[in-house]
C-alpha cells in the first residue's frame, strides 16, 4: 500500500537513494579514492534525476540508508563481506540506470543525463570492486 503522496516512481527512486547513501558511506570506508568519489557522484546524479522528475526526497529512507551502513560496521566479518555488499549495491545501481533508460530515455527532462554512460561506469565499478573482493576473499577465506 502506498503512503500519502507516494507513487511507484517516488518509492523506487527513494529506495535507490537510500541504497546510494549507504553505498557512499561503505565505499568511503572500504574503497577510498576514485571509486568512492564516483559512487558519490552517481548519488548526486540520482538526486538530479529526482529533481528533474519532481520526486521529493524521503528523509526517513535517506536516514535508513545511512544507519544501515553504520550497522554494517558492527557485524563480524570484514572487508570481504563489505566489498560483496558494495558490489551488490552497484548491481542495483546498474539496474536503476537501465530502468530509467527504458522508461525515460527520450524524456526531455533527463536531457543531458547520459544513462548509457552511467551504466558503463557502473559496470566498470563492478569490475574494480570484484577484483578487490576476490583479493579480500583470499585473505578472509584462507
C-alpha positions as CSV (number, residue, x, y, z in Angstrom):
1,X,0.0,0.0,0.0
2,X,1.3,3.4,-0.9
3,X,1.8,6.1,1.7
4,X,0.5,9.6,1.4
5,X,1.9,11.4,-1.6
6,X,3.9,8.3,-2.8
7,X,3.8,6.8,-6.2
8,X,5.8,3.9,-7.6
9,X,8.4,6.2,-9.1
10,X,8.9,8.1,-5.9
11,X,9.2,4.8,-3.9
12,X,11.6,3.3,-6.4
13,X,13.9,6.4,-6.6
14,X,13.9,7.0,-2.9
15,X,14.7,3.3,-2.2
16,X,17.7,3.7,-4.6
17,X,18.7,6.9,-2.8
18,X,18.7,5.1,0.5
19,X,20.9,2.4,-1.0
20,X,23.1,5.0,-2.6
21,X,23.5,6.8,0.7
22,X,24.6,3.5,2.3
23,X,26.8,2.8,-0.7
24,X,28.7,6.1,-0.5
25,X,29.4,5.6,3.2
26,X,30.5,2.0,2.6
27,X,32.7,2.9,-0.4
28,X,34.4,5.7,1.5
29,X,35.2,3.1,4.2
30,X,36.4,0.2,2.1
31,X,37.5,1.6,-1.2
32,X,38.6,5.2,-0.6
33,X,39.7,7.3,-3.5
34,X,38.5,7.4,-7.1
35,X,36.0,4.6,-6.8
36,X,34.3,6.1,-3.8
37,X,34.2,9.5,-5.5
38,X,32.5,8.0,-8.5
39,X,29.9,6.3,-6.3
40,X,29.3,9.7,-4.6
41,X,29.0,11.4,-8.0
42,X,26.4,8.8,-9.0
43,X,24.4,9.5,-5.9
44,X,24.5,13.2,-7.0
45,X,23.2,12.3,-10.5
46,X,20.3,10.3,-8.8
47,X,19.4,13.4,-6.8
48,X,19.4,15.4,-10.0
49,X,17.2,12.9,-11.8
50,X,14.8,13.0,-8.8
51,X,14.7,16.8,-9.0
52,X,14.1,16.8,-12.8
53,X,11.3,14.2,-12.4
54,X,9.8,16.2,-9.5
55,X,10.3,13.4,-7.0
56,X,10.9,14.6,-3.4
57,X,13.5,13.1,-1.1
58,X,12.2,10.9,1.7
59,X,14.4,11.9,4.6
60,X,13.4,8.8,6.6
61,X,14.6,6.5,3.8
62,X,17.9,8.5,3.5
63,X,18.5,8.2,7.2
64,X,17.7,4.5,7.0
65,X,20.4,4.0,4.3
66,X,22.9,6.0,6.4
67,X,22.1,4.0,9.5
68,X,22.2,0.7,7.7
69,X,25.8,1.3,6.7
70,X,26.7,2.2,10.3
71,X,25.1,-1.0,11.5
72,X,27.2,-3.0,9.0
73,X,30.2,-1.8,10.9
74,X,29.0,-3.7,14.0
75,X,28.7,-7.1,12.4
76,X,31.5,-9.6,12.4
77,X,33.2,-10.1,9.0
78,X,35.2,-7.5,7.5
79,X,36.4,-6.1,4.2
80,X,35.5,-9.1,2.1
81,X,31.8,-9.0,3.2
82,X,31.7,-5.2,2.9
83,X,33.0,-5.4,-0.7
84,X,30.5,-8.0,-1.5
85,X,27.7,-5.8,-0.2
86,X,29.1,-2.9,-2.2
87,X,29.2,-5.0,-5.3
88,X,25.5,-5.9,-4.9
89,X,24.7,-2.2,-4.5
90,X,26.5,-1.4,-7.7
91,X,24.5,-4.1,-9.5
92,X,21.3,-2.4,-8.2
93,X,22.5,0.9,-9.5
94,X,23.1,-0.6,-12.9
95,X,19.5,-1.9,-12.8
96,X,18.4,1.6,-11.9
97,X,20.1,3.3,-14.8
98,X,18.7,0.6,-17.2
99,X,15.2,1.1,-15.9
100,X,15.4,4.8,-16.2
101,X,16.8,4.5,-19.7
102,X,13.8,2.3,-20.7
103,X,11.2,4.4,-19.0
104,X,12.6,7.9,-19.6
105,X,15.2,7.6,-22.3
106,X,13.5,10.1,-24.6
107,X,12.1,12.3,-21.8
108,X,13.3,15.9,-22.3
109,X,13.5,16.3,-18.5
110,X,16.5,14.0,-18.5
111,X,18.3,15.6,-21.4
112,X,22.0,15.9,-20.6
113,X,22.0,12.9,-18.3
114,X,23.8,10.1,-20.1
115,X,22.2,7.0,-18.7
116,X,24.2,4.8,-21.0
117,X,27.5,6.3,-19.8
118,X,26.3,5.9,-16.2
119,X,25.6,2.2,-16.9
120,X,29.0,1.8,-18.4
121,X,30.6,3.4,-15.3
122,X,28.6,1.1,-13.0
123,X,29.9,-1.9,-15.0
124,X,33.4,-0.5,-14.5
125,X,32.9,0.0,-10.8
126,X,31.6,-3.6,-10.5
127,X,34.7,-5.0,-12.2
128,X,37.0,-3.0,-10.0
129,X,35.1,-3.9,-6.8
130,X,35.1,-7.6,-7.9
131,X,38.9,-7.6,-8.2
132,X,39.2,-6.1,-4.7
133,X,36.6,-8.6,-3.4
134,X,38.4,-11.6,-4.8
135,X,41.7,-10.3,-3.3
136,X,39.9,-9.9,0.1
137,X,38.4,-13.4,-0.3
138,X,42.0,-14.9,-0.5
139,X,42.7,-13.4,2.9
140,X,39.3,-13.9,4.6
141,X,38.7,-17.4,3.5
142,X,42.1,-18.9,3.7
